[in-house]
């Protein structure tokens, strides 16, 4: 169960970092709709694999 939590936090961190890099604003992380849109389209190597 903790592996899924680890992957969820990793996904959030990667998506938030990319969003801040794209917009140049830290406040953009507070826009849940925009962040969720980025997270849905991401593929990343999780703890177990893709």
C-alpha positions in Angstrom: 0.0 0.0 0.0 2.9 2.4 0.7 4.3 1.9 -2.8 1.1 3.4 -4.3 1.4 6.4 -1.9 5.1 6.8 -2.8 4.1 6.9 -6.5 1.3 9.3 -5.9 3.6 11.8 -4.1 6.2 11.4 -6.8 3.6 12.0 -9.6 2.4 15.2 -7.8 6.0 16.5 -7.3 6.9 15.9 -10.9 3.7 17.5 -12.2 4.0 20.5 -9.9 7.7 21.1 -10.9 6.8 20.9 -14.6 3.8 23.3 -14.1 6.0 25.8 -12.2 8.6 25.6 -14.9 6.0 26.1 -17.7 4.2 29.0 -16.1 7.0 30.6 -14.0 4.6 31.1 -11.1 4.6 29.1 -7.9 0.9 30.0 -7.4 0.0 27.8 -10.4 0.3 24.7 -8.2 -2.7 25.9 -6.3 -4.8 25.5 -9.5 -6.0 22.0 -9.0 -7.7 21.7 -12.4 -4.5 22.6 -14.2 -2.3 20.4 -12.1 -4.7 17.4 -12.5 -4.7 17.9 -16.3 -0.9 17.6 -16.2 -0.9 14.6 -14.0 -3.4 12.7 -16.1 -1.2 12.8 -19.2 2.1 11.9 -17.5 4.0 8.7 -17.7 6.8 8.2 -15.2 8.8 5.4 -13.8 7.2 4.5 -10.5 8.6 2.4 -7.7 7.8 -0.9 -9.4 8.0 0.3 -13.1 5.9 2.0 -15.7 
